[in-house]
Amino acid sequence: MMTETASMTGRLGPEIDISVSCRLWEEALPNAPALSRNAAQAVLLEYGPDLTHIEASIVLADDAFVKGLNRDYRDRDRPTNVLSFPALEPDQGIPARGETLTEVPVMLGDVVVAYETAAAEATEEGKTLGDHLSHLVVHGMLHLLGHDHQTPVTAEAMEKLEVDVLAGLDIANPYGDGHPAAN
C-alpha cells in the first residue's frame, strides 16, 4: 500500500491525502494519485480560496474493499464505483477559516474509488481511465461538501457542478456530447 500526502507546508491550500491500496491503480494509471489530488483540489477551488484549511482523504482501492464498505455502511452487498464518507454532519456546514478552536485542518471526509468497477465503466463508456477517475473524485468530493442526487433537482445541480469542475480540468462533459462545458 502506498500513501502519498499532499504537503502544503509553506503555501496555503487544502490537504489531500491519497492512499493507493490496490496495485492495479499503479499498474494501469501511474499518475492516479496526482489526478485524484488535482480533481479534489479543483472542487475545493470552486468554493473559493478560503477552503485552504480543509483536509480530505482519497483511497484508491479494489472492488472487494469497496464491496465490504458498501455492504457494511449502505446494506448493498456489491461493489460500486465511488463511496463518500463525510466527516461533517449535513447541517453542520464547513466552518470558515478562524472559526475552529485550533489550527488543525477541518476534516471533510473520505472518498473511496474501486478500480475494477471504475475501469470497466471507463471502457464501457469510451473514456480514459484518468478522466473517469477524475470524474469519480469530483463526484465524491461534492458529496463530502453536502451535495446529493436524490431528486431530479439536486441531481441536475450536482451534475452541473461536476461538468463545470471537469471543464476546468479540460475533461469532457461525462453527461453530454463529449465536449467540455463552457467555463
C-alpha positions in Angstrom: 0.0 0.0 0.0 1.3 3.4 -1.0 0.4 6.5 0.9 1.1 9.9 -0.5 0.3 13.1 1.4 -0.2 16.4 -0.3 2.1 18.5 1.9 1.1 22.1 1.7 3.8 23.3 4.1 4.9 26.8 3.1 1.8 27.5 1.0 -1.9 27.7 1.5 -4.1 25.1 0.2 -6.3 22.1 1.2 -4.5 18.9 2.3 -5.5 16.0 0.2 -4.2 12.6 1.5 -4.0 9.9 -1.2 -3.8 6.2 -0.3 -3.3 3.6 -3.0 -4.4 0.2 -1.6 -4.8 -1.6 -4.9 -1.7 -2.1 -7.1 -3.9 -2.2 -10.2 -4.3 1.6 -10.0 -0.5 1.9 -10.1 -0.1 -0.5 -13.0 -2.9 0.9 -15.1 -2.6 4.6 -14.2 0.7 5.5 -12.5 -0.4 9.1 -12.2 -3.7 8.2 -10.4 -2.6 9.9 -7.1 -1.8 13.2 -8.9 -5.1 13.0 -11.0 -7.1 12.4 -7.8 -5.4 15.3 -6.0 -6.0 17.7 -8.9 -9.6 16.7 -9.1 -10.2 17.1 -5.4 -8.4 20.5 -5.3 -10.4 21.7 -8.3 -13.7 21.0 -6.4 -12.4 22.9 -3.4 -11.3 25.9 -5.6 -14.9 26.1 -6.9 -15.8 27.0 -3.3 -13.3 29.8 -3.1 -9.8 30.3 -1.7 -11.0 30.2 1.9 -11.2 26.4 1.9 -7.4 26.2 2.5 -8.0 24.8 6.0 -9.7 21.7 4.6 -8.4 18.1 4.7 -9.8 15.2 2.7 -8.7 11.6 2.1 -8.9 9.7 -1.1 -8.5 5.9 -1.2 -7.8 4.2 -4.5 -9.0 0.6 -3.7 -10.3 -2.5 -5.3 -13.8 -3.8 -5.7 -13.6 -6.2 -2.8 -12.7 -3.4 -0.4 -15.5 -1.1 -1.7 -18.0 -4.0 -1.7 -17.3 -4.5 2.0 -17.8 -0.8 2.8 -20.9 -0.7 0.6 -22.3 -3.8 2.5 -21.4 -2.5 6.0 -22.5 1.1 5.6 -25.2 1.0 2.9 -26.6 -2.5 3.1 -25.7 -3.1 -0.5 -23.6 -6.3 -1.0 -22.0 -5.3 -4.2 -19.1 -3.0 -5.4 -19.8 0.4 -6.6 -17.6 3.0 -8.4 -17.2 5.5 -5.6 -18.2 5.9 -2.0 -18.1 9.1 0.1 -17.9 9.3 3.9 -18.5 12.9 5.1 -16.9 13.8 8.4 -19.3 16.7 9.0 -23.0 16.4 9.7 -25.1 17.5 6.7 -26.5 20.6 8.6 -23.1 21.4 10.2 -21.6 23.2 7.3 -17.9 23.9 6.8 -16.5 26.3 9.4 -14.8 29.4 7.9 -11.1 29.7 8.5 -10.5 31.0 12.0 -13.8 29.7 13.3 -12.2 26.5 14.6 -10.7 26.3 18.1 -7.4 25.0 16.8 -5.2 25.5 13.7 -5.8 21.8 12.8 -7.4 21.5 9.3 -11.1 20.6 9.2 -11.5 17.0 8.0 -14.1 17.0 5.2 -14.2 13.2 4.9 -13.1 10.2 2.8 -13.7 9.3 -0.9 -13.0 5.7 -1.9 -12.8 4.6 -5.6 -13.0 1.0 -6.7 -10.5 0.1 -9.5 -12.3 -2.8 -11.3 -15.7 -1.0 -11.4 -14.2 2.3 -12.5 -12.0 0.7 -15.2 -15.0 -1.3 -16.6 -17.1 1.8 -16.7 -14.4 3.8 -18.4 -14.1 1.1 -21.1 -17.8 0.7 -21.5 -18.3 4.5 -21.8 -15.4 5.1 -24.1 -13.5 7.3 -21.6 -9.9 7.2 -20.5 -9.4 5.8 -17.0 -7.8 9.0 -15.9 -10.8 11.1 -17.0 -13.2 8.7 -15.3 -11.2 8.6 -12.1 -11.2 12.5 -12.1 -14.9 12.5 -12.5 -15.5 10.0 -9.7 -13.2 12.0 -7.3 -15.1 15.2 -8.2 -18.4 13.4 -7.6 -17.2 12.1 -4.3 -15.8 15.4 -3.1 -19.1 17.1 -3.9 -20.9 14.6 -1.7 -18.4 15.5 1.1 -19.5 19.1 0.6 -23.1 18.2 1.1 -24.4 17.7 -2.5 -26.5 14.8 -3.5 -28.5 13.4 -6.4 -31.6 12.1 -4.5 -34.1 14.2 -6.5 -34.1 15.4 -10.1 -33.4 19.0 -9.0 -30.5 18.1 -6.8 -29.1 15.6 -9.4 -29.2 18.3 -12.1 -27.5 20.8 -9.8 -24.8 18.3 -8.8 -24.2 17.3 -12.4 -23.8 20.9 -13.4 -21.1 21.4 -10.7 -19.4 18.2 -11.9 -19.4 19.4 -15.5 -18.1 22.8 -14.6 -15.2 21.4 -12.4 -14.3 18.9 -15.0 -14.3 21.5 -17.8 -11.7 23.4 -15.7 -9.6 20.3 -15.8 -10.1 20.0 -19.6 -12.2 16.8 -19.2 -15.2 16.2 -21.4 -18.7 16.5 -20.1 -19.5 13.0 -18.8 -23.2 13.5 -19.2 -23.3 15.2 -22.6 -22.0 15.2 -26.1 -18.3 14.6 -25.2 -17.2 18.2 -25.3 -16.1 20.2 -22.3 -18.6 22.5 -20.8 -18.0 26.3 -21.3 -16.5 28.0 -18.3 
